[in-house]
Amino acid sequence: MQLKLNTALIILFLLILAFTTLSIFIDKHPILPFDIRASLFVQQYQANWLDQVMLAISFFGELPWSLLSVLVVAAIFYWQKYKREGLYIASILVSGLVILGIKNMINRPRPTAFYVRLVEVNRFQSYPSGHVLSYVLFFGFLIFLMSRLTTIPKNTRNIVTYLSAFLMIFIAPSRIYLGAHWLTDTLGGFLLGLICLFPLCYFYLQKENQTIIQS
């Protein structure tokens, strides 16, 4: 058990180190030729139907829908007698303060029409991607819960898992395609999402193990 914890802590340290290094680099180099090339590559094929698909993928990360999604899902778990899970899901809202704080610190401007095609125009700073962070954290935790809560029907768990995985995989390409973020923004959001997901899963398992021991 201790070996697994040490391994997890090493992984968490490496994630924090990678995110910190990337953040410092982005702070010094807000516009990167690599990012521009990546955006142009993703945007090389354009169509109205693809615009709508990418906007739909990003939908759950838009305010106020991102807040409502978390609260509704948390309420469903709580109502279905999974009260602890509902409270853990609701705690994901704290990540909003984390992302706003880091965005203000780095203060990286959004991609502009000078560099890329803008399908979506956003207000806040670019780095890191709040959409990617929230999807990795929210949908990642749902996948984690579906692997633990075997009392939920298997078909339901499979649907939630596959849908969550789909959104986690495609949220980064959608943000780049829409012109809302650079590739490094999405990478930063992914790393920060994993960093936030770690303690959520860890404390959930700690409480779960305590319950098993007490019973």
N, C-alpha and C positions, 0 to 999 in steps of 0.2 A: 504493500500500500504506500509506504514511504517512498519507494523507488518511483512509483507512478506519479506521486506528488512532485518529486524532484524533477522528473522529466517534464511535467506540465509547467513548472515554474521556469525551467530553462527555456521552453518554447515561448512562454509569456515574455520573458526577458528579451529574447531575440526579436519578438514582434514589436516591443516597445522601442528597442534599439533601432530597428528598421524604420519605424514610423518617425522617430525623433530625427534620424539622419536625413530621411526624405524631407521632412518639414523644414529643417535648417537649409537644405539645398534649394528647396522651392522658395524660401524666403529671400535667398540671395539671387535666384534666377527665376523670376516669375514667368518669363516667356522662353520656352524651349523649342528649338527646331524639331526635336524628336516628337514633342506633343503635337506640333502643327502637322507633321507628316502623318502621325497616327490618326488625327482627326480627318484629314483629307482622304486617307485610306478607307476609314469607316464610312465616310460620306460619299464615296465615289459612285455608289448606286443610290439614286433618290427616286421616290415615288410617293404620291399622296397617300396611298394605302399603307405604305411603310411608315410614313409620318404618324399616321393614326395608331398603328401598332406600337410604335416606340412611345408615343404619348400615353397609351393605355398601360404599358409596362411601368411607366414612371408615376402613374396616377396615385398609388398608395403612399408615395413619398411627398406629395404636395400638401401644403397647409390649406385648410384645416383637416383634410382627409387623413393625413398621417396620424394626427392625434386621435381622431374619431376611430380609426381602424384599431389602434392599440386598445382604446377604452372599450370598444364593442367586443373585441375578442376576449379581453380580460373579463368582461361582464359575463360572457357566455360560459367561460370556464368556471367562474365563481357560481353562476346559476346552476350549472351542472354538477355541483358539489365538489369541484376541484378548486377549492378556495385558495389554497396555498399557491397553486399554479397561476390563478387569476391575479393574485397580488404580485407575483414575480413578473408577470407580463406587464402589469401596470407600471412597475418600477422602471421599465424601459424608457418611459417618458423623460427620465432624468438625463438621458443621453442628449436630449435637445439642448440642454444647458452646456454640455461638454462641447458639442459641435459649434455652437455659437461663440463660445469662448476662444476656441482654437481658430475659427475663421477670422475673428477680430484681431487675433495676435499676428497671424500670417498676412492677412489683408491682401490676398492675391486677387487681381481683377478677373472677371469672367472673360471667356473667349468673346471676341468681337467679330462683326461682319467683315472686318478687314482681313481676317485670317480664315474664318470658317463660315458655313451657312448656318444661320440661326433659325431654328424652328421654334425654339422656346426661349423667351427672355426672362431672366431671373434677377432678383433684387440683391440678394446677399452675396458675400464674397465666395470665391470659387473653391478654395482649398481648405479642408478636404471635402469630398462630396458627401453632403448630408443624406442624400438618397441612398447611396451605397452603404454608408454606415448603418442607417436605420433598417435597410433590407437584410444586411448580414446579421444584425443583432436580433431583429424581430422574427424574421423567417427562419434564421438559424436556430433560435431558441424554440420555435415551434417544431422544427425537425427533431431537435433534441428531446422535446417532450413526447413527441409521437413514438420515439424509440423506447421511452420509459413507461408510458401509460398504456399498458397492455389491456386494461379494462375498457378502453375505447375500442369500438368495432374496427376490425382490421381494414375494411374498405375505407372507412373514414380516415384512418391513420395514413393509408397509402395516398389518398387524394391530397390530404394536407401536405404530406411530405413531398410528393412530386410537384405540386403547384408551387410550394415554397422554394424548392430547389430550382425550378424554372425561373422564378422571379429573381432569385439571388444570382443566377448565372448571367441573365440578360440585362440586369439593371445597369451595369457599367457600360456595355455597348450602346444601350439606349441613351444614356446621358451624353455620350460622345457624339452619337448620331444627331441628337437634337441640338448640338452646339452649346449645351449647357455647361459642359465641363471638359477639361483636358484629361488625357489618359492618366497623368500623374495625380490628378484630383481623385479619380476613382480608385487608384491604387492606395492613396492615403486613406480614403474612406473605408476600403476593404480591411486594411491593417487595423485601423482604429475600431472598426466593427468587431473584429476578432478579439482585440484587447478588451473591449467592453463585454463581449460574450463570455469570456473566460470566467470572471468572478461570478457572473449570474449562474452559470452551470455549476461552478464549484460550490457555492453556498447552497444551491438547491440539492446537490448530492450530499453535502454535509448534513443537512437537515433530514434528508431521506435516510441516511445511514443511522442517525441518532434515533429516528422513529423505529427502525428495524430492531436496533439493539434494545430499546425500551420495551418493545412488544415481545 
